[in-house]
């Protein structure tokens, strides 16, 4: 009995210890439910917080591709000047193809070396120098999302990456406006710069697009609705799930693979196929001499060539064969009626021409008679004048 009582007491003690350890970190803090605190804000560093500087030297280096060498060489004075303001030294090694940032005695902010590390990472990933230098500010952060290892198929990866960009980069611009971040899709990475809240949204959109979970357009619609809901202070404490659209993924029926019909199982192996020598023995070719075999092969070759040449000649001559006339057209009765109609038309036209000719002849006779009459009158008048004289 004593042993059982000791065991129960030990169990209670262990339970009590576990309970104390569990509840130790779950105590409510007074600022947990304070609505005035904005947990996304970042306080600006004051140099008076660390007047003594840093005790140890920290450095980071990163490699850059060869095509970025010329651009980095041109913009390195700008980068060096920006880092000098924060007391950080930098070095560009063109032989090794690397960039290095190091803290100095003048460095006050201990976090600035991590910002400088992000700066050289962004520069190596084709981000322009004026844009990359903004990451040194306290309110600006960066996130490099690796998308190359998410999907293995290269064709699918390229299509989904283009889906993220959209036609004429319209989808990418919409995401940049709604999240307030700068986004650059380059190779197997997506470099984003902005606030922590915006970077979280960008990472979710990019991963969902590459994993084919949700199209970026649906994320854009959600962000637009959330922006409108945020303007209403009455909905600040309520859940927005009833306002957001619920996009369900549709299972598209895929084509069934062509499966071959299973043959009946037989325990016996298939019969052995005859070899080349067996086939020659069957045909009797095996016993022929080399000269006869060569002559036979030559004859077969000549026959094949003649067949091909004959086929080509037929194709050439086919182009000069005239097409057949359509004799099976109208019937005999239809032909006779057409002939009668043509004869009637011809007779009508001839009658019209004859009538015109008669009319023209009559007009011509009248004109001649009048002309003759006028001449006779003129002659008689002349004779009268002469006689009177």
VEXMI-964820 format. One record per residue (C-alpha): x, y, z; residue in three letters. Coordinates in nm, 3 decimals. Layout:
N
+---------+---------+---------+---------+
|      px |      py |      pz | residuo |
+---------+---------+---------+---------+
|       X |       Y |       Z |     ALA |
...
+---------+---------+---------+---------+
This chain:
389
+---------+---------+---------+---------+
|      px |      py |      pz | residuo |
+---------+---------+---------+---------+
|   0.000 |   0.000 |   0.000 |     UNK |
|   0.284 |   0.235 |   0.090 |     UNK |
|   0.444 |   0.183 |  -0.249 |     UNK |
|   0.114 |   0.256 |  -0.428 |     UNK |
|   0.068 |   0.577 |  -0.227 |     UNK |
|   0.422 |   0.691 |  -0.306 |     UNK |
|   0.365 |   0.625 |  -0.676 |     UNK |
|   0.042 |   0.830 |  -0.681 |     UNK |
|   0.214 |   1.117 |  -0.494 |     UNK |
|   0.504 |   1.112 |  -0.744 |     UNK |
|   0.257 |   1.117 |  -1.034 |     UNK |
|   0.074 |   1.419 |  -0.885 |     UNK |
|   0.407 |   1.596 |  -0.836 |     UNK |
|   0.511 |   1.537 |  -1.197 |     UNK |
|   0.169 |   1.651 |  -1.323 |     UNK |
|   0.203 |   1.965 |  -1.116 |     UNK |
|   0.549 |   2.033 |  -1.254 |     UNK |
|   0.427 |   1.984 |  -1.615 |     UNK |
|   0.131 |   2.210 |  -1.552 |     UNK |
|   0.355 |   2.483 |  -1.411 |     UNK |
|   0.599 |   2.455 |  -1.707 |     UNK |
|   0.312 |   2.468 |  -1.958 |     UNK |
|   0.140 |   2.769 |  -1.804 |     UNK |
|   0.459 |   2.964 |  -1.748 |     UNK |
|   0.471 |   3.106 |  -2.101 |     UNK |
|   0.093 |   3.139 |  -2.154 |     UNK |
|   0.034 |   3.427 |  -1.915 |     UNK |
|  -0.163 |   3.716 |  -2.058 |     UNK |
|   0.031 |   4.038 |  -2.111 |     UNK |
|  -0.129 |   4.378 |  -2.058 |     UNK |
|  -0.048 |   4.487 |  -2.416 |     UNK |
|  -0.195 |   4.183 |  -2.590 |     UNK |
|  -0.544 |   4.331 |  -2.626 |     UNK |
|  -0.439 |   4.696 |  -2.659 |     UNK |
|  -0.599 |   4.829 |  -2.984 |     UNK |
|  -0.375 |   5.139 |  -2.994 |     UNK |
|  -0.058 |   4.938 |  -3.055 |     UNK |
|   0.033 |   4.880 |  -3.421 |     UNK |
|   0.253 |   4.571 |  -3.427 |     UNK |
|   0.361 |   4.626 |  -3.787 |     UNK |
|   0.544 |   4.955 |  -3.717 |     UNK |
|   0.925 |   4.960 |  -3.695 |     UNK |
|   1.093 |   5.224 |  -3.483 |     UNK |
|   1.373 |   5.423 |  -3.644 |     UNK |
|   1.722 |   5.356 |  -3.504 |     UNK |
|   1.882 |   5.630 |  -3.298 |     UNK |
|   2.268 |   5.635 |  -3.288 |     UNK |
|   2.256 |   5.742 |  -2.920 |     UNK |
|   2.132 |   5.390 |  -2.834 |     UNK |
|   2.478 |   5.247 |  -2.921 |     UNK |
|   2.745 |   5.515 |  -2.885 |     UNK |
|   3.028 |   5.269 |  -2.825 |     UNK |
|   2.979 |   5.091 |  -3.157 |     UNK |
|   3.030 |   4.720 |  -3.231 |     UNK |
|   3.291 |   4.500 |  -3.063 |     UNK |
|   3.322 |   4.237 |  -3.338 |     UNK |
|   3.360 |   4.270 |  -3.716 |     UNK |
|   3.083 |   4.105 |  -3.923 |     UNK |
|   3.093 |   4.053 |  -4.300 |     UNK |
|   2.880 |   3.896 |  -4.571 |     UNK |
|   2.966 |   3.819 |  -4.932 |     UNK |
|   2.766 |   3.699 |  -5.230 |     UNK |
|   2.847 |   3.602 |  -5.589 |     UNK |
|   2.694 |   3.772 |  -5.893 |     UNK |
|   2.648 |   3.649 |  -6.254 |     UNK |
|   2.886 |   3.762 |  -6.527 |     UNK |
|   2.625 |   3.968 |  -6.717 |     UNK |
|   2.585 |   4.195 |  -6.409 |     UNK |
|   2.956 |   4.283 |  -6.397 |     UNK |
|   2.942 |   4.590 |  -6.622 |     UNK |
|   2.633 |   4.736 |  -6.452 |     UNK |
|   2.776 |   4.684 |  -6.100 |     UNK |
|   3.105 |   4.844 |  -6.204 |     UNK |
|   2.917 |   5.154 |  -6.322 |     UNK |
|   2.685 |   5.186 |  -6.018 |     UNK |
|   2.933 |   5.079 |  -5.746 |     UNK |
|   3.023 |   5.440 |  -5.641 |     UNK |
|   2.650 |   5.504 |  -5.565 |     UNK |
|   2.629 |   5.184 |  -5.354 |     UNK |
|   2.953 |   5.266 |  -5.173 |     UNK |
|   2.830 |   5.618 |  -5.087 |     UNK |
|   2.497 |   5.488 |  -4.954 |     UNK |
|   2.667 |   5.230 |  -4.726 |     UNK |
|   2.925 |   5.483 |  -4.606 |     UNK |
|   2.647 |   5.689 |  -4.441 |     UNK |
|   2.572 |   5.391 |  -4.212 |     UNK |
|   2.939 |   5.312 |  -4.143 |     UNK |
|   2.959 |   4.997 |  -4.358 |     UNK |
|   3.244 |   4.928 |  -4.603 |     UNK |
|   3.194 |   4.736 |  -4.928 |     UNK |
|   3.420 |   4.573 |  -5.185 |     UNK |
|   3.360 |   4.460 |  -5.544 |     UNK |
|   3.587 |   4.175 |  -5.655 |     UNK |
|   3.570 |   4.134 |  -6.033 |     UNK |
|   3.820 |   3.846 |  -6.039 |     UNK |
|   3.612 |   3.619 |  -5.813 |     UNK |
|   3.282 |   3.780 |  -5.916 |     UNK |
|   3.173 |   3.861 |  -5.561 |     UNK |
|   3.051 |   4.152 |  -5.345 |     UNK |
|   3.145 |   4.187 |  -4.977 |     UNK |
|   3.007 |   4.414 |  -4.701 |     UNK |
|   3.184 |   4.458 |  -4.364 |     UNK |
|   3.116 |   4.652 |  -4.044 |     UNK |
|   3.364 |   4.918 |  -3.926 |     UNK |
|   3.433 |   5.112 |  -3.607 |     UNK |
|   3.188 |   5.380 |  -3.723 |     UNK |
|   2.897 |   5.131 |  -3.745 |     UNK |
|   2.639 |   5.206 |  -3.477 |     UNK |
|   2.332 |   5.012 |  -3.587 |     UNK |
|   2.391 |   4.636 |  -3.532 |     UNK |
|   2.111 |   4.542 |  -3.777 |     UNK |
|   2.250 |   4.747 |  -4.067 |     UNK |
|   2.490 |   4.468 |  -4.168 |     UNK |
|   2.189 |   4.243 |  -4.241 |     UNK |
|   2.036 |   4.524 |  -4.448 |     UNK |
|   2.367 |   4.555 |  -4.637 |     UNK |
|   2.363 |   4.177 |  -4.697 |     UNK |
|   2.010 |   4.209 |  -4.845 |     UNK |
|   2.135 |   4.497 |  -5.061 |     UNK |
|   2.411 |   4.293 |  -5.229 |     UNK |
|   2.170 |   3.999 |  -5.272 |     UNK |
|   1.922 |   4.222 |  -5.454 |     UNK |
|   2.198 |   4.369 |  -5.672 |     UNK |
|   2.310 |   4.019 |  -5.776 |     UNK |
|   1.948 |   3.934 |  -5.869 |     UNK |
|   1.918 |   4.214 |  -6.130 |     UNK |
|   1.740 |   4.470 |  -5.908 |     UNK |
|   1.840 |   4.826 |  -6.016 |     UNK |
|   2.083 |   4.998 |  -5.777 |     UNK |
|   1.859 |   5.302 |  -5.693 |     UNK |
|   1.577 |   5.062 |  -5.597 |     UNK |
|   1.801 |   4.819 |  -5.403 |     UNK |
|   1.952 |   5.102 |  -5.191 |     UNK |
|   1.604 |   5.171 |  -5.046 |     UNK |
|   1.632 |   4.846 |  -4.845 |     UNK |
|   1.872 |   5.027 |  -4.607 |     UNK |
|   1.577 |   5.228 |  -4.470 |     UNK |
|   1.415 |   5.095 |  -4.150 |     UNK |
|   1.062 |   5.071 |  -4.292 |     UNK |
|   1.179 |   4.885 |  -4.605 |     UNK |
|   1.243 |   4.509 |  -4.602 |     UNK |
|   1.311 |   4.248 |  -4.866 |     UNK |
|   1.222 |   3.886 |  -4.933 |     UNK |
|   1.376 |   3.660 |  -5.198 |     UNK |
|   1.133 |   3.380 |  -5.286 |     UNK |
|   1.293 |   3.074 |  -5.449 |     UNK |
|   1.049 |   2.924 |  -5.700 |     UNK |
|   1.281 |   2.707 |  -5.910 |     UNK |
|   1.268 |   2.401 |  -5.681 |     UNK |
|   0.887 |   2.401 |  -5.632 |     UNK |
|   0.807 |   2.231 |  -5.965 |     UNK |
|   1.023 |   1.994 |  -6.169 |     UNK |
|   0.863 |   2.019 |  -6.513 |     UNK |
|   1.028 |   2.313 |  -6.691 |     UNK |
|   0.739 |   2.382 |  -6.933 |     UNK |
|   0.485 |   2.402 |  -6.648 |     UNK |
|   0.722 |   2.621 |  -6.448 |     UNK |
|   0.758 |   2.870 |  -6.736 |     UNK |
|   0.378 |   2.882 |  -6.793 |     UNK |
|   0.304 |   2.946 |  -6.425 |     UNK |
|   0.575 |   3.210 |  -6.404 |     UNK |
|   0.418 |   3.387 |  -6.705 |     UNK |
|   0.081 |   3.359 |  -6.528 |     UNK |
|   0.233 |   3.556 |  -6.239 |     UNK |
|   0.348 |   3.829 |  -6.480 |     UNK |
|   0.021 |   3.847 |  -6.677 |     UNK |
|  -0.036 |   3.996 |  -7.023 |     UNK |
|   0.183 |   4.303 |  -7.065 |     UNK |
|   0.289 |   4.273 |  -6.695 |     UNK |
|  -0.064 |   4.379 |  -6.589 |     UNK |
|  -0.100 |   4.115 |  -6.313 |     UNK |
|   0.239 |   4.201 |  -6.161 |     UNK |
|   0.158 |   4.574 |  -6.159 |     UNK |
|  -0.178 |   4.508 |  -5.988 |     UNK |
|  -0.006 |   4.301 |  -5.715 |     UNK |
|   0.254 |   4.577 |  -5.667 |     UNK |
|  -0.016 |   4.845 |  -5.624 |     UNK |
|  -0.231 |   4.641 |  -5.383 |     UNK |
|   0.055 |   4.513 |  -5.164 |     UNK |
|   0.269 |   4.828 |  -5.183 |     UNK |
|   0.579 |   4.624 |  -5.273 |     UNK |
|   0.835 |   4.628 |  -5.553 |     UNK |
|   0.845 |   4.285 |  -5.726 |     UNK |
|   1.100 |   4.156 |  -5.977 |     UNK |
|   1.065 |   3.809 |  -6.134 |     UNK |
|   1.410 |   3.697 |  -6.249 |     UNK |
|   1.502 |   3.338 |  -6.341 |     UNK |
|   1.432 |   3.099 |  -6.052 |     UNK |
|   1.369 |   3.371 |  -5.790 |     UNK |
|   1.120 |   3.648 |  -5.714 |     UNK |
|   1.271 |   3.949 |  -5.534 |     UNK |
|   1.021 |   4.162 |  -5.337 |     UNK |
|   1.075 |   4.485 |  -5.141 |     UNK |
|   0.826 |   4.650 |  -4.907 |     UNK |
|   0.670 |   4.630 |  -4.563 |     UNK |
|   0.643 |   4.305 |  -4.365 |     UNK |
|   0.268 |   4.287 |  -4.424 |     UNK |
|   0.304 |   4.337 |  -4.800 |     UNK |
|   0.588 |   4.083 |  -4.825 |     UNK |
|   0.374 |   3.822 |  -4.649 |     UNK |
|   0.095 |   3.874 |  -4.904 |     UNK |
|   0.341 |   3.862 |  -5.198 |     UNK |
|   0.496 |   3.534 |  -5.079 |     UNK |
|   0.152 |   3.375 |  -5.045 |     UNK |
|   0.046 |   3.490 |  -5.396 |     UNK |
|   0.371 |   3.369 |  -5.558 |     UNK |
|   0.372 |   3.026 |  -5.389 |     UNK |
|   0.002 |   2.965 |  -5.462 |     UNK |
|   0.059 |   3.054 |  -5.829 |     UNK |
|   0.363 |   2.829 |  -5.877 |     UNK |
|   0.202 |   2.539 |  -5.685 |     UNK |
|  -0.119 |   2.583 |  -5.892 |     UNK |
|  -0.332 |   2.630 |  -5.577 |     UNK |
|  -0.492 |   2.963 |  -5.673 |     UNK |
|  -0.461 |   3.200 |  -5.970 |     UNK |
|  -0.312 |   3.547 |  -5.892 |     UNK |
|  -0.629 |   3.714 |  -6.027 |     UNK |
|  -0.834 |   3.562 |  -5.741 |     UNK |
|  -0.582 |   3.695 |  -5.488 |     UNK |
|  -0.612 |   4.040 |  -5.649 |     UNK |
|  -0.993 |   4.027 |  -5.613 |     UNK |
|  -0.957 |   3.935 |  -5.245 |     UNK |
|  -0.712 |   4.220 |  -5.182 |     UNK |
|  -0.948 |   4.469 |  -5.351 |     UNK |
|  -1.240 |   4.357 |  -5.131 |     UNK |
|  -1.021 |   4.374 |  -4.817 |     UNK |
|  -0.913 |   4.727 |  -4.908 |     UNK |
|  -1.276 |   4.839 |  -4.932 |     UNK |
|  -1.369 |   4.662 |  -4.607 |     UNK |
|  -1.079 |   4.826 |  -4.421 |     UNK |
|  -1.233 |   5.168 |  -4.490 |     UNK |
|  -1.540 |   5.076 |  -4.279 |     UNK |
|  -1.454 |   5.109 |  -3.905 |     UNK |
|  -1.767 |   4.913 |  -3.803 |     UNK |
|  -1.621 |   4.595 |  -3.959 |     UNK |
|  -1.279 |   4.629 |  -3.791 |     UNK |
|  -1.357 |   4.374 |  -3.516 |     UNK |
|  -1.571 |   4.138 |  -3.730 |     UNK |
|  -1.469 |   3.846 |  -3.950 |     UNK |
|  -1.454 |   3.922 |  -4.324 |     UNK |
|  -1.502 |   3.562 |  -4.441 |     UNK |
|  -1.864 |   3.622 |  -4.545 |     UNK |
|  -1.758 |   3.907 |  -4.778 |     UNK |
|  -1.463 |   3.730 |  -4.940 |     UNK |
|  -1.530 |   3.509 |  -5.246 |     UNK |
|  -1.484 |   3.136 |  -5.203 |     UNK |
|  -1.304 |   3.005 |  -5.511 |     UNK |
|  -1.330 |   2.628 |  -5.531 |     UNK |
|  -1.089 |   2.439 |  -5.748 |     UNK |
|  -1.267 |   2.247 |  -6.022 |     UNK |
|  -1.143 |   1.901 |  -6.107 |     UNK |
|  -1.110 |   1.890 |  -6.483 |     UNK |
|  -1.156 |   1.543 |  -6.630 |     UNK |
|  -0.832 |   1.421 |  -6.777 |     UNK |
|  -0.799 |   1.198 |  -7.078 |     UNK |
|  -0.782 |   0.832 |  -6.994 |     UNK |
|  -0.448 |   0.679 |  -7.087 |     UNK |
|  -0.448 |   0.428 |  -7.369 |     UNK |
|  -0.413 |   0.098 |  -7.185 |     UNK |
|  -0.321 |  -0.209 |  -7.387 |     UNK |
|  -0.541 |  -0.514 |  -7.358 |     UNK |
|  -0.387 |  -0.782 |  -7.145 |     UNK |
|  -0.302 |  -1.098 |  -7.334 |     UNK |
|  -0.389 |  -1.435 |  -7.198 |     UNK |
|  -0.113 |  -1.576 |  -6.984 |     UNK |
|   0.057 |  -1.883 |  -7.125 |     UNK |
|   0.328 |  -2.067 |  -6.932 |     UNK |
|   0.506 |  -2.169 |  -7.254 |     UNK |
|   0.751 |  -1.926 |  -7.420 |     UNK |
|   0.683 |  -1.805 |  -7.777 |     UNK |
|   0.833 |  -2.012 |  -8.062 |     UNK |
|   1.181 |  -1.914 |  -8.170 |     UNK |
|   1.192 |  -1.701 |  -8.486 |     UNK |
|   1.387 |  -1.843 |  -8.784 |     UNK |
|   1.731 |  -1.697 |  -8.835 |     UNK |
|   1.866 |  -1.545 |  -9.156 |     UNK |
|   2.038 |  -1.870 |  -9.254 |     UNK |
|   1.713 |  -2.065 |  -9.198 |     UNK |
|   1.524 |  -1.828 |  -9.427 |     UNK |
|   1.796 |  -1.861 |  -9.696 |     UNK |
|   1.780 |  -2.240 |  -9.670 |     UNK |
|   1.401 |  -2.235 |  -9.716 |     UNK |
|   1.419 |  -2.014 | -10.025 |     UNK |
|   1.721 |  -2.197 | -10.166 |     UNK |
|   1.933 |  -1.880 | -10.176 |     UNK |
|   2.188 |  -2.032 |  -9.939 |     UNK |
|   2.319 |  -2.268 | -10.211 |     UNK |
|   2.364 |  -1.995 | -10.476 |     UNK |
|   2.708 |  -1.859 | -10.563 |     UNK |
|   2.822 |  -1.506 | -10.475 |     UNK |
|   2.799 |  -1.391 | -10.837 |     UNK |
|   2.439 |  -1.507 | -10.868 |     UNK |
|   2.347 |  -1.341 | -10.538 |     UNK |
|   2.507 |  -1.013 | -10.649 |     UNK |
|   2.326 |  -1.031 | -10.985 |     UNK |
|   1.997 |  -1.098 | -10.809 |     UNK |
|   2.047 |  -0.799 | -10.579 |     UNK |
|   2.140 |  -0.578 | -10.872 |     UNK |
|   1.827 |  -0.689 | -11.061 |     UNK |
|   1.605 |  -0.611 | -10.760 |     UNK |
|   1.763 |  -0.268 | -10.733 |     UNK |
|   1.704 |  -0.201 | -11.104 |     UNK |
|   1.340 |  -0.310 | -11.073 |     UNK |
|   1.282 |  -0.071 | -10.781 |     UNK |
|   1.441 |   0.217 | -10.973 |     UNK |
|   1.230 |   0.149 | -11.282 |     UNK |
|   0.912 |   0.140 | -11.071 |     UNK |
|   0.997 |   0.474 | -10.912 |     UNK |
|   1.085 |   0.636 | -11.245 |     UNK |
|   0.760 |   0.507 | -11.397 |     UNK |
|   0.561 |   0.652 | -11.108 |     UNK |
|   0.735 |   0.991 | -11.145 |     UNK |
|   0.666 |   0.990 | -11.523 |     UNK |
|   0.296 |   0.924 | -11.459 |     UNK |
|   0.282 |   1.215 | -11.214 |     UNK |
|   0.447 |   1.449 | -11.467 |     UNK |
|   0.210 |   1.345 | -11.748 |     UNK |
|  -0.096 |   1.380 | -11.523 |     UNK |
|  -0.044 |   1.759 | -11.525 |     UNK |
|  -0.093 |   1.771 | -11.908 |     UNK |
|  -0.414 |   1.562 | -11.924 |     UNK |
|  -0.712 |   1.791 | -12.013 |     UNK |
|  -1.017 |   1.777 | -11.786 |     UNK |
|  -1.332 |   1.598 | -11.908 |     UNK |
|  -1.618 |   1.811 | -12.045 |     UNK |
|  -1.952 |   1.802 | -11.869 |     UNK |
|  -2.160 |   1.642 | -12.149 |     UNK |
|  -2.427 |   1.505 | -11.913 |     UNK |
|  -2.579 |   1.849 | -11.864 |     UNK |
|  -2.914 |   1.947 | -12.024 |     UNK |
|  -3.162 |   1.693 | -12.168 |     UNK |
|  -3.260 |   1.677 | -12.540 |     UNK |
|  -3.596 |   1.850 | -12.484 |     UNK |
|  -3.428 |   2.132 | -12.292 |     UNK |
|  -3.167 |   2.164 | -12.571 |     UNK |
|  -3.438 |   2.185 | -12.844 |     UNK |
|  -3.632 |   2.450 | -12.649 |     UNK |
|  -3.312 |   2.652 | -12.605 |     UNK |
|  -3.242 |   2.628 | -12.980 |     UNK |
|  -3.596 |   2.747 | -13.067 |     UNK |
|  -3.560 |   3.042 | -12.830 |     UNK |
|  -3.231 |   3.140 | -12.992 |     UNK |
|  -3.385 |   3.124 | -13.344 |     UNK |
|  -3.681 |   3.339 | -13.236 |     UNK |
|  -3.443 |   3.599 | -13.087 |     UNK |
|  -3.240 |   3.608 | -13.408 |     UNK |
|  -3.553 |   3.657 | -13.629 |     UNK |
|  -3.676 |   3.942 | -13.406 |     UNK |
|  -3.344 |   4.119 | -13.426 |     UNK |
|  -3.335 |   4.077 | -13.807 |     UNK |
|  -3.689 |   4.219 | -13.842 |     UNK |
|  -3.593 |   4.522 | -13.634 |     UNK |
|  -3.285 |   4.583 | -13.846 |     UNK |
|  -3.489 |   4.553 | -14.172 |     UNK |
|  -3.750 |   4.802 | -14.044 |     UNK |
|  -3.477 |   5.049 | -13.952 |     UNK |
|  -3.319 |   5.008 | -14.294 |     UNK |
|  -3.653 |   5.079 | -14.472 |     UNK |
|  -3.712 |   5.389 | -14.265 |     UNK |
|  -3.363 |   5.517 | -14.337 |     UNK |
|  -3.413 |   5.453 | -14.715 |     UNK |
|  -3.743 |   5.641 | -14.718 |     UNK |
|  -3.583 |   5.939 | -14.545 |     UNK |
|  -3.299 |   5.930 | -14.798 |     UNK |
|  -3.542 |   5.936 | -15.100 |     UNK |
|  -3.731 |   6.232 | -14.962 |     UNK |
|  -3.414 |   6.429 | -14.915 |     UNK |
|  -3.296 |   6.353 | -15.270 |     UNK |
|  -3.631 |   6.452 | -15.423 |     UNK |
|  -3.635 |   6.781 | -15.233 |     UNK |
|  -3.281 |   6.851 | -15.340 |     UNK |
|  -3.368 |   6.776 | -15.705 |     UNK |
|  -3.678 |   6.993 | -15.690 |     UNK |
|  -3.486 |   7.287 | -15.545 |     UNK |
|  -3.227 |   7.265 | -15.824 |     UNK |
|  -3.494 |   7.269 | -16.096 |     UNK |
|  -3.657 |   7.576 | -15.939 |     UNK |
|  -3.325 |   7.761 | -15.929 |     UNK |
|  -3.263 |   7.682 | -16.301 |     UNK |
|  -3.610 |   7.806 | -16.403 |     UNK |
|  -3.559 |   8.131 | -16.211 |     UNK |
|  -3.229 |   8.193 | -16.385 |     UNK |
|  -3.388 |   8.134 | -16.727 |     UNK |
|  -3.665 |   8.384 | -16.649 |     UNK |
|  -3.412 |   8.651 | -16.552 |     UNK |
|  -3.215 |   8.603 | -16.869 |     UNK |
|  -3.529 |   8.625 | -17.088 |     UNK |
|  -3.642 |   8.947 | -16.918 |     UNK |
|  -3.314 |   9.113 | -16.997 |     UNK |
+---------+---------+---------+---------+
